Amino acid sequence: MQNKTAGRIGIFGGTFAPPHIGHLRAAEYFHKAAALDLLLIFPAGQAPLKDAPGLCAQDRLELCRRTFSCPVSDWETRRPGKSYTIDTLRHVRGAYPGARLFLLVGADQAAQFARWKDYDEILRLCTVCALRRDDCPVATDLPIRVLPGFVPVDISAARLRAMADPSPWMTPAAADYYALRQLLPPARVRHSECVSVAARQLALQTGANPAKAAFAGLWHDCAKAMPFNVQADWCARAGMPLTAHEVAAPQVCHAFAGAAWLACNKNITDSDILGAVRWHTTGHAGMTLPEEVVFVADLISADRSYPDVETVRALAAQSLHAASVYILEFVFSKLKAQGKPVHPDSLAWYHTLTDNHKGEPYGTP
């Protein structure tokens, strides 16, 4: 936060486990009703009066960043121990010494506000605001300002956590992150989001469908963290059992399993999407444009930092085929150095791209 000396600044904190459109609507209404110049979101590190089951502080922070358009602070999530509102208010007061502070609480929290640590000092430091539901009056004798007229969304974080598909109650970006985190560690989710962006950009550049490319890029690694036996099981269930070549190279099998998982769990039937996920590790002789877009996007996404990445990005900006050839030759060279076989589908695609049938294409990129 930058130091400022004036203005009306709102603070909206909570466990946000996870944040949903009810939180978003409350934030928007608070911003307007209190005539705020700035609204700050503070996900709690460890809330003193409420648990955050199933979601670590970092996940809740990332979900908030994908839910709210206003600034989301990691100040509370970085601090050890319980998160107390009085500490956050003192922090904001130090950053904005001349500002008038407003704190948003729910009707339920207003009713138990006297249980909050140093609640009397909180009331001196800021104007505490509560959003009143029509069927839930704010029961308190404390000087809490009630903001009438708010129409709440009938959802709670607890109900959302129990849903098989909570996406209708979340922003699209938050819903994607929440779903992927059930399958992947945070770094792999970040990679998937970066591949989605790169795939959309390549699709716009080459005439492929950008929405399909973004979706396939986002989900291309959905089976990456599954044990090999689980990957094989999903492939068998989807009617695409792994071949001996895949079994001999388990590092590529998540691509086949990912397509199978999407078909079985998300009812994806679009051949462009399923093909892009299925072939993003090996490629094959009949590679389509959507498939090649995701294959290349996976290697040029913003999170990639291997030595040749800028070369591959430059090639991709000129020609997908040129980038694909470079990538394949790099992979072949690496596999040869490791004494591992090249997948025959990769060889077939390389020969298609280069019209070279004169032996193994082990090159040094």
Order of alpha helices (4+ residues) and beta strands (2+ residues): beta-alpha-beta-alpha-alpha-alpha-beta-alpha-alpha-beta-beta-alpha-alpha-alpha-alpha-alpha-alpha-alpha-alpha-alpha-alpha-alpha-alpha
